[in-house]
Amino acid sequence: MKDDVLQKLNVMELNAGACDGKWHTGGQRILNSLNPATGKVIASAECGSEEGCERIMESAQKAFLTWSVMPAPKRGEIIRQLGEEFRAHKQALGKLVTLESGKILSEGLGEVQEAIDICDFAVGLSRMIGGHTFPSERALHTMQERWYPLGVIGIITAFNFPFAVWAWNAAIAGICGNTMIWKPSPRTPLVAVAVQNICNRVMEQNGLVGIFNLVVGDSDIAKRMAEDERIALLSVTGGTKAGRALAPIVAKRFGKCLLELGGNNAIIVMDDANLDLAVDAIAFGAIGTAGQRCTTTRRVYAEKSIAGELTKRLVEVYRKSFARIGDPLDPKTLIGPVIGESAVLAMHEAIARAEAEGGTLLCGGNRLEWPGFFVEPALIAAKHEMSVVKQETFAPILYVMEVDSLEEAVKKNNDVPQGLSSALFSYDIRRIEYFLKECDTGIANINIGTSGAEIGGAFGGEKETGGGRESGSDSWKQYMRRQTTTNFWGNAKPEKAQGVQFE
């Protein structure tokens, strides 16, 4: 099945980068892509060379000169064709996402659907992007806001969403008139190569080159992109560590950075909550994608009167879920592997720290003696004051804690460095409004979990999450430069703003 998927997507010979619709050999060190379910190498890819990276940059710059002056609706038509190709290859792409990242097939297919959806969104947006006309305080003056593309956009993506996050950036930045250079996670280069092959075909059919470009590599390539003044905006999705390393480099040259970094997301469950809904949302949020989403539920604050019952139900659900751990390509599987050995070690270290700080492991946490990197999701009774609770461990660990009130829960929800997603389970409108006003996360949900955002809304968070916004709403503005214009269309000497006299 592996070779069949790779052949369908033309992912058999992997080179360092693509520009001008062609693949170029890097001649640098080799990256091995591992199947997390087996621990075996799927295929290998060459890292980009200095010469190859420069060729890709020059191609993107050259393409910008023609792509940026093409009418936005025509750019939207190209993105529409791209979405149609993703739709035609959905099954193969979904299986490849699963094969390389370890997420279950349903989630792999869902990620491809997300890319398709954002292409559809971008097509409509291509006829809507634009600024406002403002009333001027001066006679015969017209004030407008105009938006122009930035230039070359760098996109650095993480292993857990090897396709969708690129699409969020590339589809929207593309209809805005930018060209793109993509550096995928070194753990998931195959998905990127498959997507780039599809992009190359669509661009070739339209007589275009250099719009979508790819370079395979590791942190050295990321640093090079951050340093390159020709990259107008660098979009970085990954851990806080990556953001801390790259953002200052971009800031030093006064470039723009779009950061989507860590998350430490909490669900608050009040005494009027529907516990059936809460348990279902918590379970999906905490163990979906084997705890490897930036929106994964990592903390639960339950009101004391229902905390015991909620915890009891969660333990039952967790223990049942252990029987559904397995091959992520099997439709019956609920939980696939974590990405690699480092994730397993990080999980075990976090559990040991939690127990040392006074937490109680209620169930799970064991590594399964299978090939690959399979673990049981861990459920831990904890205290908010434990230092490990305030740190993001990118693995399926959930901390359950009791609170006396909503005010206490919201305070503790906010008392972590990250600020991505949070949720409240309650039907009390006063509680709901208080929560929405006081929680400091970029995403806030009511009676649904922290995970599984739709593409129509802006995605992102505050504090160490980075402050960036991608996908829907007006996130397109981050890929453009704003210009305020004032046009005087009279013949007599115009008056000056604020009534200033200067004769």
Backbone hydrogen bonds, N-H to C=O, Kabsch-Sander energy under -0.5 kcal/mol:
donor,donor_aa,acceptor,acceptor_aa,energy
5,V,1,M,-2.4
6,L,2,K,-2.3
7,Q,3,D,-2.5
8,K,4,D,-2.2
9,L,5,V,-1.7
10,N,7,Q,-1.1
11,V,6,L,-3.7
12,M,10,N,-0.5
14,L,12,M,-0.6
15,N,13,E,-0.6
16,A,24,H,-0.8
17,G,24,H,-1.4
18,A,214,L,-2.4
19,C,22,K,-1.8
22,K,19,C,-2.5
24,H,17,G,-2.7
28,Q,47,C,-0.8
31,L,45,A,-3.6
33,S,31,L,-0.5
33,S,43,A,-2.8
34,L,32,N,-0.6
35,N,40,K,-2.9
38,T,35,N,-1.6
39,G,35,N,-3.5
40,K,35,N,-0.5
42,I,33,S,-3.7
43,A,33,S,-0.8
45,A,31,L,-2.8
46,E,14,L,-0.6
47,C,29,R,-2.7
48,G,216,V,-2.6
53,C,49,S,-2.7
54,E,50,E,-1.9
55,R,51,E,-2.1
56,I,52,G,-2.1
57,M,53,C,-2.3
58,E,54,E,-2.5
59,S,55,R,-2.0
60,A,56,I,-2.4
61,Q,57,M,-2.5
62,K,58,E,-2.3
63,A,59,S,-2.4
64,F,60,A,-1.7
65,L,61,Q,-0.9
65,L,62,K,-0.7
66,T,62,K,-0.6
66,T,63,A,-0.9
67,W,63,A,-2.9
68,S,64,F,-2.2
70,M,66,T,-0.6
70,M,67,W,-0.8
74,K,71,P,-1.0
75,R,71,P,-1.9
76,G,72,A,-2.6
77,E,73,P,-1.5
78,I,74,K,-1.4
79,I,75,R,-2.0
80,R,76,G,-2.2
81,Q,77,E,-2.0
82,L,78,I,-2.0
83,G,79,I,-2.5
84,E,80,R,-2.1
85,E,81,Q,-1.9
86,F,82,L,-2.2
87,R,83,G,-2.2
88,A,84,E,-2.3
89,H,85,E,-1.5
90,K,87,R,-1.3
93,L,89,H,-2.8
94,G,90,K,-2.9
95,K,91,Q,-2.1
96,L,92,A,-2.0
97,V,93,L,-2.5
98,T,94,G,-2.0
99,L,95,K,-2.9
100,E,96,L,-2.4
101,S,97,V,-2.6
102,G,98,T,-1.8
105,L,328,P,-2.3
107,E,104,I,-0.6
108,G,104,I,-2.3
109,L,105,L,-2.9
110,G,106,S,-1.9
111,E,107,E,-2.2
112,V,108,G,-1.6
113,Q,109,L,-2.3
114,E,110,G,-1.9
115,A,111,E,-1.7
116,I,112,V,-2.3
117,D,113,Q,-3.0
118,I,114,E,-2.3
119,C,115,A,-1.6
120,D,116,I,-2.0
121,F,117,D,-2.6
122,A,118,I,-2.4
123,V,119,C,-2.0
124,G,120,D,-1.7
125,L,121,F,-2.2
126,S,122,A,-1.8
127,R,124,G,-1.5
128,M,125,L,-2.3
129,I,125,L,-1.8
134,F,143,M,-2.3
141,H,138,R,-1.2
142,T,487,N,-2.2
143,M,134,F,-1.1
144,Q,485,T,-2.8
145,E,132,H,-2.2
146,R,483,Q,-3.5
148,Y,481,R,-2.3
150,L,479,Y,-1.4
152,V,230,R,-0.7
153,I,179,T,-3.1
154,G,233,L,-2.8
155,I,181,I,-2.9
156,I,235,S,-3.1
157,T,155,I,-0.5
157,T,183,K,-1.5
161,F,158,A,-0.5
165,V,161,F,-0.8
167,A,163,F,-2.0
168,W,164,A,-2.6
169,N,165,V,-1.7
170,A,166,W,-3.6
171,A,167,A,-2.3
172,I,167,A,-0.6
172,I,168,W,-0.9
173,A,169,N,-2.9
174,G,170,A,-2.1
175,I,171,A,-1.8
176,C,172,I,-1.3
177,G,174,G,-1.4
178,N,173,A,-2.2
179,T,151,G,-1.8
180,M,211,I,-3.2
181,I,153,I,-2.5
182,W,213,N,-2.4
183,K,155,I,-3.2
188,T,185,S,-1.4
192,A,188,T,-0.9
193,V,189,P,-2.3
194,A,190,L,-2.5
195,V,191,V,-2.5
196,Q,192,A,-2.7
197,N,193,V,-2.3
198,I,194,A,-1.7
199,C,195,V,-2.5
200,N,196,Q,-2.8
201,R,197,N,-1.9
202,V,198,I,-2.2
203,M,199,C,-2.8
204,E,200,N,-2.5
205,Q,201,R,-2.1
206,N,202,V,-0.9
206,N,203,M,-0.7
207,G,204,E,-1.4
208,L,203,M,-3.0
213,N,180,M,-1.5
213,N,211,I,-0.5
214,L,18,A,-1.6
215,V,182,W,-2.7
216,V,16,A,-3.9
221,I,218,D,-0.7
222,A,218,D,-1.7
223,K,219,S,-2.5
224,R,220,D,-2.0
225,M,221,I,-2.3
226,A,222,A,-2.2
227,E,223,K,-1.9
228,D,224,R,-1.3
229,E,227,E,-0.6
231,I,228,D,-1.8
232,A,152,V,-1.7
232,A,230,R,-0.9
233,L,152,V,-1.1
234,L,256,K,-2.5
235,S,154,G,-3.3
235,S,233,L,-0.6
236,V,234,L,-0.6
236,V,258,L,-2.8
237,T,156,I,-2.3
237,T,235,S,-0.5
238,G,236,V,-0.5
238,G,260,E,-2.0
243,G,239,G,-1.7
244,R,240,T,-2.7
245,A,241,K,-1.6
246,L,242,A,-2.3
247,A,243,G,-2.4
250,V,246,L,-2.0
251,A,247,A,-2.8
252,K,248,P,-2.0
253,R,249,I,-0.9
253,R,250,V,-0.7
254,F,251,A,-1.8
255,G,250,V,-2.7
256,K,232,A,-1.8
258,L,234,L,-2.4
259,L,257,C,-0.5
260,E,236,V,-2.8
261,L,465,T,-2.9
262,G,464,E,-0.7
265,N,296,T,-0.9
266,A,421,S,-0.8
267,I,299,R,-2.1
268,I,423,A,-2.8
269,V,301,Y,-2.7
270,M,268,I,-0.5
270,M,425,F,-2.2
273,A,270,M,-1.8
275,L,273,A,-1.0
278,A,274,N,-2.3
279,V,275,L,-2.9
280,D,276,D,-1.9
281,A,277,L,-2.4
282,I,278,A,-2.8
283,A,279,V,-2.6
284,F,280,D,-2.2
285,G,281,A,-2.7
286,A,282,I,-2.5
287,I,283,A,-2.5
288,G,284,F,-1.9
290,A,287,I,-1.6
291,G,288,G,-1.6
292,Q,289,T,-1.3
296,T,293,R,-1.3
297,T,285,G,-1.7
298,R,265,N,-2.6
298,R,296,T,-0.5
299,R,265,N,-1.9
300,V,399,Y,-2.4
301,Y,267,I,-2.6
302,A,300,V,-0.6
302,A,401,M,-2.9
303,E,269,V,-2.5
304,K,403,V,-2.0
306,I,303,E,-1.9
307,A,303,E,-1.3
308,G,304,K,-0.7
310,L,306,I,-2.6
311,T,307,A,-2.6
312,K,308,G,-2.3
313,R,309,E,-2.2
314,L,310,L,-2.3
315,V,311,T,-2.5
316,E,312,K,-1.9
317,V,313,R,-2.5
318,Y,314,L,-2.9
319,R,315,V,-2.5
320,K,316,E,-1.9
321,S,317,V,-2.1
322,F,318,Y,-1.2
323,A,320,K,-1.1
324,R,321,S,-2.0
325,I,322,F,-1.1
326,G,335,I,-2.0
330,D,327,D,-1.8
333,T,330,D,-2.1
334,L,324,R,-2.9
335,I,324,R,-1.8
338,V,373,F,-2.7
343,A,340,G,-0.6
344,V,340,G,-1.5
345,L,341,E,-2.4
346,A,342,S,-2.3
347,M,343,A,-2.1
348,H,344,V,-2.2
349,E,345,L,-2.4
350,A,346,A,-2.1
351,I,347,M,-2.3
352,A,348,H,-2.2
353,R,349,E,-2.2
354,A,350,A,-2.7
355,E,351,I,-2.3
356,A,352,A,-2.1
357,E,353,R,-1.8
358,G,355,E,-1.2
359,G,354,A,-3.2
360,T,381,A,-2.5
362,L,360,T,-0.8
362,L,379,L,-2.6
363,C,379,L,-1.2
365,G,376,E,-1.5
368,L,374,F,-2.3
370,W,368,L,-2.5
372,G,38,T,-0.7
373,F,36,P,-2.2
376,E,366,N,-2.7
378,A,396,P,-3.0
379,L,363,C,-2.3
380,I,398,L,-2.9
381,A,360,T,-2.7
382,A,380,I,-0.5
382,A,400,V,-2.5
386,M,383,K,-1.8
389,V,386,M,-1.0
390,K,386,M,-0.7
390,K,387,S,-0.9
391,Q,388,V,-1.0
393,T,391,Q,-0.6
394,F,392,E,-0.6
395,A,393,T,-2.6
397,I,395,A,-2.1
398,L,378,A,-2.3
399,Y,298,R,-2.1
400,V,380,I,-2.9
400,V,398,L,-0.5
401,M,300,V,-2.7
403,V,302,A,-2.1
409,A,405,S,-2.0
410,V,406,L,-3.0
411,K,407,E,-2.0
412,K,408,E,-2.2
413,N,409,A,-2.6
414,N,410,V,-2.1
415,D,411,K,-0.9
416,V,414,N,-1.9
419,G,462,E,-0.8
422,S,443,I,-1.5
423,A,266,A,-1.8
424,L,445,N,-2.3
425,F,268,I,-2.8
426,S,424,L,-0.7
429,I,427,Y,-0.7
432,I,428,D,-2.6
433,E,429,I,-2.5
434,Y,430,R,-2.1
435,F,431,R,-2.8
436,L,432,I,-2.6
437,K,433,E,-1.9
438,E,434,Y,-2.5
439,C,435,F,-2.7
442,G,419,G,-1.7
443,I,420,L,-2.3
445,N,422,S,-2.3
447,N,424,L,-3.1
457,G,454,E,-0.7
459,F,470,E,-2.7
462,E,419,G,-2.5
464,E,417,P,-2.4
465,T,462,E,-2.2
466,G,463,K,-2.0
467,G,461,G,-1.7
468,G,259,L,-1.6
470,E,459,F,-2.4
472,G,457,G,-1.5
473,S,456,G,-1.8
475,S,472,G,-1.8
477,K,474,D,-1.9
478,Q,475,S,-1.8
479,Y,476,W,-1.7
480,M,477,K,-1.4
481,R,148,Y,-3.4
483,Q,146,R,-3.1
485,T,144,Q,-2.9
485,T,483,Q,-0.6
487,N,142,T,-2.9
488,F,486,T,-0.5
489,W,140,L,-2.3
489,W,487,N,-0.6
496,K,500,V,-0.5
499,G,496,K,-1.2
500,V,497,A,-1.6
